[in-house]
Amino acid sequence: MNTPKILHLYREKLERGLSEVLRDPTLVGESSRDTDPLYPILRYHVGLCDENGRAVKALGKMLRPSLLLFTTQELGGDLDRAIPAAIALELVHNFSLIHDDIQDHDEIRRGRATVWKLIGISQAINAGDLMYSIAIKNALLSGVGAAGSIVDAARAMIEGQGLDLTFEERWVDAQSYIDMIDKKTGALIRCAFRTAGIIARVDRAVIDVLTSLGVELGRAFQIRDDLLGVWGNGDVTGKPQGSDIRRKKKSFPVALARKRSGEEGRSLLERVYTQERISDRDVADVIALMDSLNVKKSGEEAVEQHLKEAREYLERLPLSEKGKELMNELIVYLARREK
């Protein structure tokens, strides 16, 4: 399906901003070479260059900074003032991905080798930490309030990642999983809306509605991601079907399947998820169990419900009619996206 317009509106500004803040500060003159080994890998990770330093355009969706800039503009805020915060938010997101890939042992992201796979775990940790520090310095250019909002979101995101890792050692119910994704995934999406409200200087009631909109979009985004992690088309997602099962992730479909399963189904899940390695047959068996329990349909209904609630919050915001139309286009995209 077509990418929503919101994700195109500010792409050039964001790309230019990322390129600027990730330039090695030790460079002197056009002919100088990088003297710091981390800056090239930061540019590689966000998609500004390939592993050899050649310029490419392999950036992600940049959903969060696009939402921040769009919402700021719609609320009558200063777009130029919001740009440093938007870039900071994208950097915080990317910093988390560098560390996530280490913790999850993922070797591929967006069809390219992950940072730790290229430069090793120790330097990848340094790269993530450097990206975070650049992000916060940049956020301060949008004001203390905006920077504080981003720091609060980063803290919640890291807490959520910590919770997610504990799920590897225990079974969780659907509500516990929602509580976790409200932090790990939802924090930065909420932050995009909340920070826009701070920059636009709207009143507290509007910021509360913006935050609630972010909650619902964050939940819909992650549950959709979880469905793709089980039933996604590998040719589109770049990962084999059932990739989250192979990684033994206790995602929304797993939590729901375990809740609905009888003794036989729970035994299957426990057997598969406690094995050292998961075979293709194991993946097929777990997917068959989920299909028999209508887990995919329920997940899709949960996505639709969260997006329905998001639309209700959207209607309460002082956005233009065109702005609401473009936000609704984005909401449809989040419900239907295939990668």
Buried (B, 14 or more C-beta within 10 A) or exposed (E): EEEBBBBEBBBEBBBEBBBEBBBBEEBEEEEEEBEEEBBBBBBBBBBBBEEEBEEBEBBBBBBBBBBBBBBBBBBEBEBEBBBBBBBBBBBBBBBBBBBBBBEBEBEEBEEBBBBBBBBEEEBBBBBBBBBBEBBBBBBBBBBEBBBBBBBBBBEBBBBBBEBBEEBEEEBBEBEBBBBBBBBBBBBBBBBBBBBBBBBBEBEEEBBBBBBBBBBBBBBBBBBBBBBBBBBBEEEEBBBEBBBBBBBBBBBBBBBBBBEBBEEEBBEBBEEBBEEEEBEEEBBEBBBEBBBEBBBBEBBBEBBEBBBEBBBEBBEBBEBEEEBBEBBBBBBEBBBEBEE
